[in-house]
């Protein structure tokens, strides 16, 4: 294996970060070199040990350094930054307090890339930090494109392994220690209290499969996911009953029947969440790691991670959370050739509104290409 030298030296750091002392620069340079190697060997998907292409590693490190530079300019410089400081970076990006060196605001795309690079940085340090604010330069509801059937199935399968970790008995002592740090962050408990049983607890978590399973069946809008309550689910009829006062863009109560593939993970999740302390005073079906209801931004952040892990490429499409809704509308129309049914499935008030969710499928495009 050919060694790849780091792009950063102590002299470079001295110019870029005059706040650091001599010994701090040496330690930080070593950390950056290890981070680069992490990105190269497993940064893209640590569980599968898939790294990033060499051409993208330097830019990811540069984005982390931009964030760290802002932290050190506003706080006491150190060789590490805390999750709280990372949260402050994201908030400053959202309010445009954190700007480019020339004083101009970052674009939404650049903000998202800095945020993603910070996620890499904390995963490298064994922490599962995720931003509460997501930057999305993708379109809203009616500008989204659908997934194809194979991609929806791939997202579902990925949700079943998302954030899974290696089995305890398959790890070396050093690897166990690293995963203990990850589990401590994920479970909200001190590292020295993490036990072998916690490995199985994380791998059996049904929150994300229950969310993906129901959205692909029902095409939930982000606003409805944010409002979703546990007591809305009726286990006898396998339906979710949405009260009139909580319906999105509707003013009447309605019921959403769910298939077995969606109800099984949902019921497992409802059983699990009853034993998770952050849900003690909340009836919300799903909460983020920080105990907040999901928003359009945090759902898109989750989806971006699932898309990347599933190996789905956009190919010129605009994929976001609303893509689930457009997928359901597209394939409902392909099955029934009736916009009234699409309107009923998506709870739209008119067939003209429903038509905005119907797209030519890949099969139809191939058929049209063969006409001549």
C-alpha positions in Angstrom: 0.0 0.0 0.0 1.4 3.4 -1.0 1.4 5.9 1.8 -0.4 9.2 1.0 1.0 12.3 2.7 -1.3 14.7 4.4 -1.9 18.1 2.7 -1.4 19.9 6.0 1.9 20.5 7.9 2.6 22.2 11.2 3.9 25.2 9.2 0.6 25.4 7.3 -1.3 25.2 10.5 0.8 27.9 12.0 -0.3 30.2 9.2 -3.9 29.1 9.2 -4.4 28.8 13.0 -2.1 31.2 14.8 -4.3 30.6 17.9 -2.6 27.2 18.5 0.5 26.7 20.5 3.5 24.7 19.2 2.6 21.5 20.8 -1.1 21.9 19.9 -0.2 22.3 16.3 1.8 19.0 16.3 -1.2 17.1 17.9 -3.7 18.7 15.5 -1.6 17.9 12.5 -1.4 14.3 13.5 -5.2 14.2 14.0 -5.8 15.6 10.5 -3.5 13.0 9.0 -5.5 10.3 10.8 -8.8 11.9 9.7 -7.6 11.9 6.1 -6.8 8.2 6.3 -10.2 7.5 7.9 -11.9 9.3 5.0 -9.8 7.3 2.5 -10.4 3.9 4.1 -14.0 4.0 5.5 -15.3 7.5 5.8 -18.1 7.1 3.2 -19.6 4.0 4.9 -17.7 3.0 8.1 -19.9 -0.1 8.5 -18.9 -1.4 5.1 -15.4 0.1 5.2 -16.0 2.2 2.0 -13.9 5.3 1.7 -14.2 8.5 -0.4 -12.5 9.0 -3.7 -9.0 10.6 -3.3 -10.1 13.8 -5.1 -12.8 14.6 -2.6 -10.8 14.0 0.6 -8.9 17.3 0.6 -12.1 19.3 0.1 -13.8 17.5 3.0 -10.9 18.2 5.3 -10.9 21.9 4.2 -14.6 22.2 5.1 -13.9 20.8 8.6 -11.1 23.3 8.9 -13.4 26.2 7.9 -15.7 25.2 10.7 -12.9 24.7 13.3 -11.5 28.1 12.3 -14.8 29.7 13.1 -15.0 27.9 16.5 -11.5 29.0 17.4 -12.2 32.6 16.5 -15.3 32.7 18.7 -14.1 30.3 21.5 -11.0 29.1 23.3 -8.8 27.2 20.8 -8.2 23.5 21.5 -7.2 20.4 19.5 -10.8 19.1 19.6 -14.3 20.7 19.2 -17.3 19.5 21.1 -20.7 18.5 19.8 -22.1 21.7 21.4 -19.6 23.8 19.4 -20.6 21.9 16.3 -24.2 22.8 17.0 -23.1 26.5 17.3 -21.4 26.2 13.9 -24.6 24.9 12.3 -26.7 27.6 13.9 -24.3 30.2 12.7 -24.4 28.9 9.2 -28.2 29.0 9.3 -28.3 32.6 10.5 -25.4 33.6 8.1 -23.3 34.6 11.1 -20.7 32.1 9.9 -19.6 33.4 6.5 -16.9 32.9 3.9 -13.5 34.6 4.4 -14.6 37.3 1.8 -17.6 38.2 3.9 -20.2 36.7 1.6 -22.8 34.2 2.9 -22.4 30.5 2.1 -24.8 29.0 -0.4 -27.3 26.4 0.9 -25.2 23.8 -1.0 -22.0 24.9 0.7 -23.6 24.9 4.1 -24.8 21.4 3.5 -21.3 20.2 2.5 -19.7 21.8 5.6 -22.4 20.1 7.8 -21.8 16.7 6.1 -18.0 17.1 6.6 -18.5 17.8 10.3 -20.6 14.5 10.5 -17.5 12.8 9.1 -15.3 14.4 11.7 -17.4 13.3 14.6 -17.8 9.8 13.3 -14.0 9.6 13.0 -13.9 10.4 16.7 -16.5 7.7 17.5 -19.4 10.1 18.0 -22.8 9.9 16.4 -23.3 13.7 16.3 -25.8 14.9 13.8 -27.0 18.5 13.1 -30.5 19.5 14.1 -30.7 21.9 11.1 -30.4 20.6 7.6 -29.4 22.7 4.6 -31.2 21.6 1.5 -30.9 23.3 -1.9 -33.4 20.7 -3.3 -36.9 21.7 -4.2 -40.1 21.4 -2.2 -43.2 19.4 -2.7 -44.1 19.8 -6.4 -40.5 20.1 -7.6 -39.4 16.6 -6.5 -38.9 13.6 -8.7 -39.9 10.0 -7.8 -37.8 7.0 -7.0 -38.2 3.9 -9.0 -39.4 0.7 -7.5 -36.0 -0.8 -7.1 -34.7 2.3 -5.3 -37.6 2.3 -2.8 -36.9 -1.3 -2.0 -33.2 -0.4 -1.6 -34.1 2.4 0.8 -36.3 0.0 2.8 -33.5 -2.6 3.0 -31.0 0.1 4.0 -33.3 1.3 6.8 -33.0 -2.2 8.3 -29.3 -2.0 8.6 -28.9 1.8 9.1 -26.6 2.5 12.0 -26.1 -1.2 12.7 -22.8 -2.0 14.3 -20.6 -5.1 14.3 -21.4 -7.9 16.8 -19.6 -7.6 20.1 -17.9 -11.0 19.9 -16.5 -10.1 16.4 -14.5 -7.1 17.7 -11.0 -6.8 19.1 -10.6 -5.0 22.5 -9.5 -1.8 20.7 -12.5 -1.9 18.3 -14.9 -2.5 21.2 -13.5 0.6 23.0 -14.2 2.7 19.9 -17.7 1.4 19.5 -18.4 2.0 23.2 -17.8 5.7 22.5 -20.3 5.5 19.7 -22.9 3.7 21.8 -22.5 6.0 24.7 -23.4 8.9 22.4 -26.2 7.0 20.7 -27.8 5.8 24.0 -27.1 8.8 26.1 -25.2 7.1 28.8 -21.6 7.2 30.2 -19.1 5.2 28.2 -18.1 3.1 31.2 -21.8 2.0 31.6 -22.0 0.6 28.1 -22.5 -3.2 28.2 -22.4 -6.0 25.6 -26.2 -6.1 25.6 -26.2 -2.5 24.3 -24.8 -3.8 21.0 -27.9 -5.8 20.4 -30.2 -3.0 21.6 -28.9 -0.6 18.9 -29.1 -3.3 16.2 -32.7 -4.0 17.1 -33.8 -0.4 16.9 -37.0 -0.1 14.8 -37.4 3.7 14.6 -36.0 4.3 11.1 -37.5 1.1 9.6 -40.9 2.1 11.0 -40.6 5.6 9.5 -39.5 4.4 6.1 -42.0 1.6 6.1 -44.9 3.9 6.7 -43.8 6.7 4.4 -43.3 4.5 1.4 -46.8 3.1 2.0 -48.6 6.4 2.7 -46.4 9.2 1.2 -46.5 11.2 4.4 -45.7 14.9 4.1 -43.0 16.1 6.5 -45.6 18.2 8.4 -47.7 15.1 9.1 -44.7 13.2 10.4 -43.9 16.0 12.7 -47.4 15.9 14.1 -47.8 12.1 14.2 -49.0 10.7 17.6 -48.7 7.2 18.9 -52.3 7.0 19.9 -53.4 7.6 16.3 -52.4 4.1 15.5 -55.1 1.5 15.8 -53.5 -2.0 16.1 -56.8 -3.8 15.5 -57.5 -2.3 12.1 -53.8 -1.7 11.2 -54.6 1.9 10.4 -53.5 5.4 11.4 -56.4 7.7 12.1 -55.5 11.4 11.6 -57.7 13.8 13.5 -59.2 16.6 11.6 -57.4 19.3 13.6 -54.0 17.7 12.7 -54.6 16.8 9.0 -52.3 18.6 6.6 -54.1 20.6 3.8 -57.4 18.9 4.8 -60.1 19.7 7.4 -61.6 16.3 8.0 -60.5 13.2 9.9 -59.2 10.4 7.7 -57.8 6.9 8.1 -54.6 5.5 6.5 -54.6 1.7 6.2 -51.1 0.2 6.3 -49.8 -3.1 4.8 -48.1 -5.7 7.0 -44.7 -4.7 5.8 -45.3 -1.3 7.4 -47.3 -2.3 10.5 -44.8 -4.9 11.7 -41.9 -2.5 12.2 -44.3 0.2 13.4 -45.6 -2.0 16.2 -42.1 -3.1 17.2 -41.1 0.5 17.3 -44.1 1.5 19.5 -43.2 -1.2 21.9 -39.6 -0.1 22.0 -40.2 3.6 22.4 -42.2 3.0 25.5 -38.9 2.1 27.2 -36.9 5.1 25.9 -36.8 7.9 28.4 -36.9 10.9 26.0 -40.4 9.7 25.0 -41.7 9.7 28.6 -43.4 13.1 28.3 -44.2 13.0 24.6 -46.8 11.3 22.4 -44.9 12.0 19.2 -44.4 8.9 17.2 -40.8 9.8 16.2 -38.2 12.2 17.8 -34.7 13.1 16.6 -31.7 12.2 18.7 -32.0 15.5 20.5 -35.7 14.8 21.4 -37.3 17.1 18.8 -40.1 16.2 16.4 -38.7 15.6 12.8 -38.9 18.6 10.4 -38.5 18.7 6.7 -34.8 19.6 7.2 -34.1 16.7 9.5 -36.0 14.2 7.4 -34.1 15.3 4.3 -30.9 14.9 6.2 -31.9 11.3 7.1 -32.9 10.6 3.6 -29.6 11.9 2.2 -27.8 9.5 4.4 -30.0 6.6 3.4 -29.6 7.5 -0.3 -25.8 7.6 0.0 -25.7 4.3 1.9 -28.0 2.6 -0.5 -25.8 3.7 -3.4 -28.6 5.6 -5.2 -27.5 8.2 -7.8 -29.7 11.2 -8.7 -28.9 11.1 -12.4 -30.2 14.6 -12.9 -33.3 14.1 -10.7 -34.3 16.1 -7.7 -34.6 13.7 -4.8 -35.9 14.8 -1.4 -38.4 13.6 1.2 -41.4 14.5 -1.1 -40.0 12.0 -3.6 -41.8 9.3 -1.6 -45.1 11.1 -2.3 -44.3 11.5 -5.9 -43.3 7.8 -6.1 -46.6 6.7 -4.6 -48.6 9.0 -7.0 -46.7 7.8 -10.0 -47.1 4.1 -9.5 -50.7 4.4 -8.3 -51.5 6.0 -11.6 -49.5 3.4 -13.5 -51.5 0.7 -11.8 -55.0 2.2 -12.2 -54.7 4.9 -14.9 -57.2 7.0 -12.9 -56.3 10.4 -11.3 -59.3 10.2 -9.0 -57.6 7.2 -7.3 -54.3 9.1 -7.1 -56.1 12.0 -5.5 -57.8 9.7 -3.0 -54.5 7.9 -2.1 -52.6 11.2 -1.7 -55.5 13.1 0.0 -55.5 15.7 -2.8 -58.6 17.9 -3.3 -58.6 17.7 -7.1 -57.3 15.5 -10.0 -55.4 18.5 -11.3 -53.5 18.6 -7.9 -53.0 14.9 -8.1 -51.6 15.1 -11.6 -48.6 17.0 -10.3 -47.4 13.8 -8.5 -47.6 11.6 -11.6 -44.4 11.2 -13.7 -43.4 9.1 -16.7 -41.8 5.9 -15.3 -38.5 4.5 -16.6 -40.4 1.7 -18.2 -42.7 4.2 -20.1 -39.6 6.2 -21.2 -38.0 3.1 -22.6 -41.2 2.1 -24.4 -41.4 5.6 -26.0 -37.8 5.5 -27.1 -38.6 2.3 -29.1 -41.6 3.8 -31.0 -39.4 4.9 -33.9 
